[in-house]
Structure formats: structure tokens, C-alpha cells
Amino acid sequence: MSVRPAKLSDLDILVKYLELLFSIEKEFITQKGKIELGLIELICGYSGIVMVVEEQGEVAGMATGQIVVSTSAGGSSLLVE
């Protein structure tokens, strides 16, 4: 098992994982296009990161870290999901 930053080539499986997660919460309306856009921004942008767990060459899990401004911390903080 290894942990690495996500790549755009991981997008399909990451979308599937998030669709599964969102299906648990009935108030979420899953919109694949919006999920893809958000993941692309995190993978390619500077406001966060997507990490994946890889087992036997397959993505087995994921987590995101998003930079937010925390008034209690007095600056940037990392929101982990």
C-alpha cells in the first residue's frame, strides 16, 4: 500500500468514490460535472491537494486537503476531508 498525490488519470475512480459518499447524504444532489471540476481544481490548482491510497496498482481510497482561512488560527489552515 502506498500514498501519493492524485493525478488527472485518477479522475474517474475519484468521481465514483465521491458519488458513493454523496449517495449516503440524501440532501446532496450528485452532479458528476461539478464533482469533476472540483477535483480538477484541487489536483491542478494551488488551493489544496488530493491524496490517494494505492493498493496493488489500484486506487483504494482518497482524502482531500483544502486551504482555508481560519479566524481562530489567524491565517491559513488545512481542512482535511
C-alpha positions as CSV (number, residue, x, y, z in Angstrom):
1,M,0.0,0.0,0.0
2,S,1.3,3.5,-0.8
3,V,0.0,7.1,-0.6
4,R,0.6,9.6,-3.4
5,P,-0.8,12.8,-4.9
6,A,-3.7,12.2,-7.2
7,K,-3.3,12.6,-11.0
8,L,-5.8,13.5,-13.6
9,S,-5.8,9.9,-14.8
10,D,-7.3,9.0,-11.4
11,L,-10.3,11.3,-12.0
12,D,-12.9,8.5,-13.0
13,I,-12.4,6.4,-9.8
14,L,-12.3,9.5,-7.6
15,V,-15.6,10.7,-9.0
16,K,-17.1,7.2,-8.3
17,Y,-15.9,7.3,-4.7
18,L,-17.4,10.8,-4.2
19,E,-20.7,9.8,-5.9
20,L,-20.8,6.8,-3.5
21,L,-20.1,9.1,-0.5
22,F,-22.7,11.7,-1.6
23,S,-25.3,9.0,-2.1
24,I,-25.4,8.4,1.7
25,E,-26.5,12.0,2.3
26,K,-30.0,12.5,0.8
27,E,-29.7,16.3,0.8
28,F,-26.8,16.1,-1.7
29,I,-27.7,16.1,-5.4
30,T,-24.8,14.3,-7.2
31,Q,-23.7,16.2,-10.3
32,K,-20.8,14.4,-11.9
33,G,-19.7,17.5,-13.8
34,K,-19.4,19.6,-10.7
35,I,-17.5,16.8,-8.9
36,E,-15.0,16.6,-11.8
37,L,-14.5,20.3,-11.8
38,G,-13.8,20.4,-8.1
39,L,-11.4,17.5,-8.2
40,I,-9.6,19.1,-11.2
41,E,-9.2,22.3,-9.3
42,L,-7.8,20.5,-6.3
43,I,-5.5,18.3,-8.4
44,C,-4.2,21.1,-10.6
45,G,-4.6,24.2,-8.5
46,Y,-2.9,25.7,-5.5
47,S,-5.7,25.8,-3.0
48,G,-5.5,22.2,-1.9
49,I,-4.4,18.6,-2.7
50,V,-6.0,15.2,-3.3
51,M,-4.1,12.2,-2.0
52,V,-4.9,8.6,-2.9
53,V,-4.1,5.3,-1.3
54,E,-3.0,2.8,-3.9
55,E,-3.0,-0.9,-3.3
56,Q,-1.8,-3.4,-5.9
57,G,-1.8,-0.7,-8.5
58,E,-5.4,0.3,-7.9
59,V,-6.7,3.4,-6.1
60,A,-8.3,2.1,-2.9
61,G,-9.1,5.4,-1.2
62,M,-8.7,9.2,-1.2
63,A,-8.6,12.3,1.0
64,T,-8.5,15.9,0.2
65,G,-6.8,18.8,1.9
66,Q,-8.2,22.3,1.2
67,I,-6.6,25.6,2.3
68,V,-9.0,27.8,4.1
69,V,-8.6,31.0,6.2
70,S,-9.1,30.4,9.9
71,T,-10.0,33.3,12.0
72,S,-9.3,31.3,15.2
73,A,-5.8,30.4,13.8
74,G,-5.2,33.9,12.5
75,G,-4.3,32.6,9.0
76,S,-4.3,29.7,6.6
77,S,-5.4,26.3,7.8
78,L,-5.9,22.9,6.2
79,L,-9.4,21.4,6.0
80,V,-9.0,17.6,5.6
81,E,-11.9,15.5,4.2
